[in-house]
Amino acid sequence: MDSSEEKIIVNFGTDSDSDKANALAVASSIEAVATMINEVHKEFKDNHELLVKARPFAPGSLEIPLDIVVLAAVGASLLDKEVISSILKIVKEYFAIKKALKGDVPKIENGRVIIEGNTIHAHNITINLLNPSSCANKLVSKAMEEAGRDKSIKDIKIVKDSDQKEIAHVDRSEFKYYRELESIVDVPEEECMTERTTLIIYGPILDANNSILWKFKRVTDQKIIQANITDESFLSRVASGEKFAAGDMLEADLLIRQKYNKMFGEYEDWKKGTITKVHKHTPRPEQGRFDYAKS
């Protein structure tokens, strides 16, 4: 089977009088590097199998060799021998950007990272790695936290074995730059949006604050929401006798407040909104009557 292989070294620099390191720091670092390599490779979408294997190392050594192996998938096109090199370039770019950020929240704009007014063009996969939701990014944060607990660890390096070129070098003073961030962009905790939608009236809501609220089902996603109505023209028609009851359908502009969910990195609708404009009011169908005289 066609294959491509490269060896890297994860090196833990320690004090001269120490030949031991925190096992959690070592294990977390191996897991973080291996996960990052796999996560990057998945974005290549080449269908080939990638393996990251740990080698045995000499007694007393804190250099951990990892073999990166890419195996050509059965029936797939020829293996790109540069794929591992491309993966390692992205890993190197990730650590370089984290060093430049110095623990700040990255600003992402059109595939670029903005750092103190300077623009860094980064690979899309690198930007994905920087996202707090990235499994690799979380594991790197965990590994640096564990390494920080071991006072004997002074730095962590990742070196390519074939030419001894450095992929990453994180000094002890920089471990704090890798703390886990809640979001990759500054976003307002709440925002408002208006959409034109179709709503089915469920009925009035008795509110403790005596505000007039109605319960609706939004047709597009079947969600139940509460809303007040501020369209004076429509309210005037209802006040003048236009029927408005459960089962009626409104095509309306609905203003909804949204709250930012930091865990999932997206806005979620609150269950309350405001109908600012009613474009069409369709009363519910009249219930049929049974004519006993003709039965």
C-alpha positions in Angstrom: 0.0 0.0 0.0 1.3 3.4 -1.0 2.3 5.5 2.1 4.0 8.6 3.3 5.7 8.9 6.7 7.4 11.6 8.9 8.6 11.6 12.5 8.3 14.6 14.8 9.7 15.0 18.3 7.7 16.5 21.2 10.4 17.8 23.5 9.9 18.9 27.2 12.7 21.1 28.3 13.4 20.6 32.0 15.7 22.0 34.7 19.2 20.6 34.5 18.7 18.8 37.8 15.3 17.2 36.8 14.7 14.1 34.7 11.0 13.8 35.5 7.9 15.7 34.4 4.2 15.7 35.3 2.7 12.7 33.6 -0.6 14.6 32.9 1.4 17.4 31.1 3.2 14.9 29.0 0.1 12.8 28.1 -2.0 15.9 27.5 0.6 17.3 25.1 0.8 14.1 23.1 -3.0 14.0 22.9 -3.1 17.6 21.8 -0.5 17.3 19.1 -2.0 14.0 17.7 -5.5 15.5 17.7 -4.4 18.6 16.0 -2.7 16.6 13.2 -5.8 14.5 12.7 -8.1 17.5 12.8 -6.1 19.3 10.1 -5.9 16.2 7.9 -9.7 15.8 8.0 -10.0 19.2 6.4 -7.9 17.9 3.4 -10.8 15.5 2.5 -8.5 13.2 0.6 -10.0 10.0 2.0 -6.6 8.6 3.0 -6.0 7.1 6.4 -3.7 9.0 8.8 -2.1 7.4 11.8 -0.1 9.1 14.6 1.9 6.6 16.6 4.1 7.1 19.7 7.5 5.5 19.7 9.3 4.0 22.7 11.9 6.4 24.0 15.1 6.0 25.9 15.0 5.8 29.7 15.2 9.2 31.3 14.3 10.9 28.0 11.6 13.5 27.8 11.7 13.6 24.0 8.7 11.7 22.7 8.9 10.6 19.1 5.6 10.5 17.1 5.3 8.9 13.7 2.8 10.5 11.3 1.8 8.0 8.7 -0.6 8.6 5.8 -1.9 5.5 4.0 -3.5 5.7 0.6 -7.1 4.6 0.6 -8.1 1.6 -1.5 -9.2 2.7 -4.9 -8.2 6.3 -4.2 -6.0 8.5 -6.4 -2.2 8.5 -5.8 -1.0 9.7 -2.5 0.2 13.3 -2.3 3.6 12.9 -0.7 3.5 16.5 0.5 0.4 16.1 2.6 2.2 15.6 5.9 4.4 18.6 5.2 1.3 20.7 4.5 -0.3 19.5 7.8 2.8 20.5 9.8 2.9 23.9 8.1 -0.6 24.5 9.4 0.4 23.3 12.9 3.3 25.7 12.8 1.1 28.6 11.7 -1.3 27.9 14.6 1.4 28.1 17.2 2.9 31.3 15.5 -0.5 33.0 15.7 -1.1 32.0 19.3 2.3 33.4 20.2 1.6 36.7 18.4 -1.9 37.0 20.0 -0.3 36.7 23.5 -3.6 35.4 24.9 -5.8 38.0 23.3 -9.1 37.0 21.6 -8.4 36.8 17.8 -10.3 39.0 15.4 -11.2 37.1 12.3 -12.1 39.0 9.1 -12.5 37.4 5.6 -10.0 34.7 6.2 -7.5 37.0 8.0 -6.4 37.3 11.6 -6.2 40.9 12.9 -3.6 41.3 15.6 -3.0 44.8 17.1 -4.1 46.4 13.8 -1.8 44.1 11.7 -3.3 41.6 9.3 -2.0 38.0 9.1 -3.2 35.9 6.2 -3.9 32.4 7.6 -5.0 29.2 6.1 -8.8 28.5 6.7 -7.8 25.3 8.5 -5.6 27.3 10.9 -8.6 29.7 11.6 -10.7 26.6 12.4 -8.1 25.4 14.8 -8.2 28.8 16.6 -11.9 28.5 17.2 -12.6 27.6 20.9 -14.9 24.9 19.7 -12.0 23.1 18.0 -11.2 19.9 19.9 -7.5 20.4 19.2 -7.5 23.9 20.5 -9.2 22.8 23.8 -6.6 20.0 24.2 -3.7 22.4 23.6 -5.1 24.7 26.3 -5.4 21.7 28.7 -1.8 20.6 27.9 -0.3 24.0 28.5 -2.3 24.3 31.8 -0.9 20.9 33.0 2.6 21.9 31.9 2.3 25.1 33.8 1.6 23.2 37.0 5.0 21.4 36.7 7.6 24.0 37.8 10.4 21.9 36.3 9.1 22.2 32.7 10.6 25.3 31.1 9.4 24.9 27.5 7.8 22.6 25.0 9.1 22.1 21.5 7.8 20.2 18.4 10.7 19.4 16.0 10.7 17.6 12.7 13.1 14.7 13.0 14.3 14.5 9.4 15.9 18.0 9.3 15.5 19.1 13.0 13.5 22.1 11.9 11.4 23.6 14.7 7.6 23.5 14.2 6.7 25.1 17.5 8.4 26.4 20.6 6.4 27.5 23.6 8.4 29.0 26.4 7.1 28.6 30.0 6.3 32.4 30.1 4.0 31.8 27.1 1.9 28.9 28.6 -0.6 31.5 29.8 -1.3 32.6 26.2 -3.0 29.3 25.6 -5.8 29.6 28.2 -9.2 28.6 26.9 -11.1 31.5 25.4 -14.9 31.7 25.3 -15.3 33.1 21.8 -13.1 34.1 18.9 -14.8 37.4 18.2 -16.3 40.2 20.3 -20.0 39.8 20.0 -22.8 41.7 21.7 -24.6 39.5 24.3 -27.9 40.4 22.7 -29.0 41.6 19.3 -32.4 42.2 17.6 -33.4 41.1 14.2 -36.7 41.5 12.2 -38.0 38.8 9.9 -41.2 38.5 7.8 -42.9 35.3 8.9 -46.2 33.5 9.2 -47.7 33.0 12.6 -50.6 31.0 13.9 -52.4 32.5 16.9 -52.7 30.2 20.0 -54.4 32.7 22.3 -53.8 35.5 24.8 -51.4 35.3 27.8 -52.4 36.5 31.2 -49.2 38.4 32.3 -48.5 39.5 35.8 -47.3 42.9 34.6 -50.7 43.4 32.7 -48.9 43.7 29.4 -50.8 42.4 26.4 -49.1 39.3 25.0 -50.2 36.6 22.6 -48.9 33.1 22.1 -48.0 32.2 18.5 -46.6 29.2 16.6 -44.0 30.3 13.9 -44.9 28.2 10.8 -41.3 28.0 9.5 -39.9 26.0 12.5 -43.0 25.3 14.6 -41.6 27.2 17.6 -43.9 28.7 20.1 -43.2 32.3 20.9 -44.8 35.1 22.9 -45.2 38.5 21.3 -47.0 41.8 21.7 -48.4 43.8 18.7 -47.4 47.4 18.1 -48.9 47.9 14.6 -51.4 50.7 15.4 -53.2 50.3 12.1 -54.0 46.6 12.8 -54.9 47.3 16.4 -57.3 50.0 15.3 -59.0 47.5 12.9 -59.4 45.0 15.7 -60.8 47.7 18.0 -63.3 48.5 15.3 -64.6 44.9 15.1 -62.2 42.9 13.0 -62.2 39.4 14.5 -58.9 38.3 16.0 -58.9 34.8 17.6 -57.0 31.6 18.2 -56.4 29.7 14.9 -56.1 32.9 12.8 -53.0 33.3 10.7 -50.8 36.5 10.5 -48.2 37.3 7.9 -46.2 39.8 9.8 -42.8 41.5 10.5 -41.6 39.9 13.8 -38.8 41.6 15.8 -37.0 39.1 17.9 -34.3 39.6 20.5 -31.5 37.0 20.3 -29.1 36.0 23.0 -25.5 34.9 22.2 -24.8 31.3 23.2 -21.1 31.2 23.9 -21.0 27.4 24.1 -22.2 27.0 20.6 -21.0 30.3 19.1 -24.3 31.4 17.8 -27.4 33.5 18.6 -30.6 31.8 19.8 -34.0 33.3 19.7 -35.6 34.4 23.0 -39.2 33.2 23.3 -40.5 36.8 23.3 -40.8 39.1 20.3 -42.8 42.1 18.9 -45.0 42.2 15.9 -44.3 45.5 14.3 -46.3 45.2 11.1 -49.2 42.9 10.1 -49.2 42.5 6.3 -52.1 40.0 6.1 -54.6 38.6 8.6 -56.3 35.4 7.6 -59.2 34.4 10.0 -59.5 30.7 10.9 -62.0 28.7 8.7 -65.5 28.9 10.0 -66.6 25.6 11.6 -69.1 23.8 9.4 -72.7 23.3 10.6 -74.7 20.2 10.3 -78.2 20.7 8.8 -80.4 18.4 10.7 -83.4 19.3 8.5 -81.8 17.7 5.5 -80.4 14.6 7.2 
